[in-house]
């Protein structure tokens, strides 16, 4: 058996480090982001050693059994001569003890790793793949053609500093957010859409090209180091911020983060940046289809997390559950060994099993002191939800990626807009932030525009129907959209059973679904994480495995 460990790891992969293990059939055995293991959001500058150890444990092997380590960056270009050999590089980047032998190290160009993670996770046999992010080694946007059994072809590329990611980073930081909080910028932009703002176009679209309002720099291609790229990033992002300052007539918001919707300049900047992304990605998506000669389209790279943009694109469209940099761990591994058998879209449930021994927390047992435990009764959970309670679920193997897909989720009945206020308060979030809904396929067809593959991983905004706005106002954003998830079969047993029970009770089978984590925390991973978060947050109940936990003296619901 050949074992391939894919990683996004420092020094190149300095945020969202991750590890993924595949076998010689290209089958994914395990996949985890390091933040889930070390409990540091985005795992900045930290090697994916906890995620890698989980992968090995899931397969029942040791580091000495690893044949290949595939890295989702060309670290030799970006950090020339930093490491004397691969053994030194692996010690720094991964941190495993490989037992006196050094596995082969394969460095996969960043955009190729992104492209592979999207295509091989998709249900398509041939597709055009569009990768858009901040930057790879030498590019910021690329077009590829992928086909089963054939070598991938890179068709087009655009230089690093012609970067849509840089433009959006600049808007996010102008607003006072980290570039890693671009989702907040997207959420704020919806207020501009709802107000029908007329914004300045920041891109000129040609037949087969685009030109941004901030011109790219002169670059050295194929030899730029990380230091050079960082200097150019700072220059270009600074110029974009100057452009937003000119547009707004201010160099930053006049309102605090929790009241940004009251600041017309903040809404204008967010919506201006959002329209830039939507216009350019729509253009590039059409160009990708034209270039590849097929309608099937895959998106990857950090910009593919922009659900509002994804939702505007026609299908057939697929975005993997990990389009951001954590996903290059999977794409690098699959570049070395593509999957031999694909029977549909990738399951996102590849992480830690909540019922497994908790080696991540020293193997200690579950601390349930002070909590009231009972056997899980779906009708009881449904009754609590119908009574206005807000609860959490931690069951089975965790989802990989930034979206909670009902195995590490907070849930509520979204039949009033007030539930949005309560859940944002529970999560210590700004009150203007939106939530997503989850339902079964048949009912989803009545609640919002159909999305085909995007709703599998909650990666596309969709217009809510009149029925959706009526029965689930708690998951409809100010611009009339929601970011839906459609749950199939037993993908998430407890939540699926609750949806079915709601329907039996004559209630709309739809729930608010958001990630189970407090402010500044990664999504919970282990049972210990879930119990700690449950105690810390103002939640009414916790479904943990096959048990239901309550807090003593918890009074009735909110109705």
Secondary structure as UniProt FT lines:
FT   STRAND          4..8
FT   TURN            10..12
FT   STRAND          18..22
FT   TURN            24..25
FT   STRAND          28..33
FT   HELIX           34..38
FT   HELIX           41..43
FT   TURN            44..45
FT   HELIX           49..59
FT   HELIX           63..65
FT   STRAND          68..71
FT   HELIX           75..78
FT   TURN            79..81
FT   HELIX           86..93
FT   TURN            99..100
FT   STRAND          104..107
FT   HELIX           110..119
FT   TURN            120..121
FT   STRAND          126..132
FT   STRAND          139..147
FT   TURN            148..149
FT   STRAND          153..159
FT   TURN            160..161
FT   HELIX           164..174
FT   TURN            175..176
FT   HELIX           179..181
FT   HELIX           182..194
FT   TURN            195..196
FT   STRAND          203..205
FT   STRAND          210..212
FT   TURN            221..223
FT   HELIX           226..248
FT   HELIX           257..262
FT   HELIX           264..292
FT   STRAND          297..300
FT   HELIX           302..305
FT   HELIX           307..310
FT   TURN            311..312
FT   STRAND          317..319
FT   TURN            321..322
FT   HELIX           325..327
FT   HELIX           328..336
FT   STRAND          349..353
FT   TURN            354..355
FT   HELIX           359..361
FT   TURN            362..363
FT   TURN            369..370
FT   STRAND          371..375
FT   HELIX           378..386
FT   TURN            387..388
FT   STRAND          391..394
FT   STRAND          397..399
FT   STRAND          408..412
FT   HELIX           418..426
FT   TURN            427..428
FT   TURN            431..432
FT   STRAND          436..439
FT   HELIX           441..447
FT   TURN            452..453
FT   HELIX           454..456
FT   TURN            457..458
FT   STRAND          462..464
FT   HELIX           466..471
FT   HELIX           473..475
FT   TURN            478..479
FT   STRAND          481..482
FT   STRAND          485..486
FT   TURN            489..492
FT   HELIX           493..504
FT   TURN            505..506
FT   STRAND          510..515
FT   TURN            519..520
FT   HELIX           527..536
FT   TURN            537..538
FT   STRAND          541..544
FT   TURN            545..546
FT   STRAND          547..551
FT   TURN            552..553
//
